[in-house]
Amino acid sequence: MNEQRREAQTVNWSQSVLDAYRRIHQHIERTPVEEISSLFPDAGARVWAKREDRQETGSFKLRGATNRILRLTDNEKAFGVIAASNGNHGLGVAAAAKKANVAARVYVSDQVAPEKARKIERLGATIVYAGRDPLDAEIAARQRAMESGRVFISPYNDWDVLAGQGTIAVELLEQIPELDAVFVAVGGGGLIGGMGAYLKHASPNTEVVGCWPENSPVLYESIKAGWILPVEEKPTISESTAGGLEEGSVTLDVCTAVVDAYVLVSEEEILDAMRLVHRAKGWLVEGAAGVAIAAFVKTAERYKGKTVAIVICGDNLSQRVKDLL
């Protein structure tokens, strides 16, 4: 891709995020930033946490779901929507659909934590169990959506969802204008893809750092290969980033274009990061947030004298993970 075409694409991506922000800002929380430099006394960096755990559903996923649902036609609203999620995306779709008076079904896999399924149901969505892992549930949900005429809201493979997640970056640059780097946990790539799509135009000198658990590096390996790979996964306490990628996902090309650095962290490093913020701040953050914190700890030497943000993407922990803290 030549530079002129890349610049035009970046402008278009950035504009779609701004449009999403104007559409959803009255329906979501403008989440705070909080300085947490004292947690890393040897880092020599100014470090801020973007508190998406303070979002209404306890996760950034409400942003993308809200943007997608607000773009439904009247006819689509009447049919209802289908999503696939073992947690945060399902919560986001359920909450956004309830506000818009739209019926929602959320497909989950056998791996879903019971307490997360109950939260989704309490928000008014119907739970459907399908398959052994999140990708199985996603495939089943998309197939049912095609058969029934309902709109399928992907957790990541949807431009409206990406743009909604990217609205975090709009707020972040208003809150921290001189931002050298932002650390973002990666699963399907919707969060880092949306944020990076905006940052590459609005703040091109801000480094976008992708953070993966070593046990679930599907998009990382796919970016390296140039196509989506069926990477074997191991269990991870970063439950929100677990699962494979749908063939043809838009996030592969977007993330290839916008992610500047890649960090993989171990389960022990993730747990240590979660314990650090729990003990120092009293925050119960989920494993995906622990991934981003751990990635900063692992690479902190590179950011001496710089201003860094870490996206605390959510606080919806399963009881299994809570018991480890």
Secondary structure, 3 states (H helix, E strand, C coil): CCHHHHHHHHHHHHHHHHHHHHHHCCCCCCCCEEECHHHCCCCCCEEEEEEHHHCCCCECHHHHHHHHHHCCCHHHHHHCEEEECCCHHHHHHHHHHHHCCCCEEEEECCCCCHHHHHHHHHCCCEEEECCCCHHHHHHHHHHHHHHHCCEEECCCCCHHHHHHHHHHHHHHHHHCCCCCEEEEECCCCHHHHHHHHHHHHHCCCCEEEEEEECCCCHHHHHHHHCCCCCCCCCCCCCHHHCCCCCCCCHHHHHHHHHCCEEEEECHHHHHHHHHHHHHHHCCCCCHHHHHHHHHHHHHHHHHCCCEEEEEECECCCCHHHHCCC
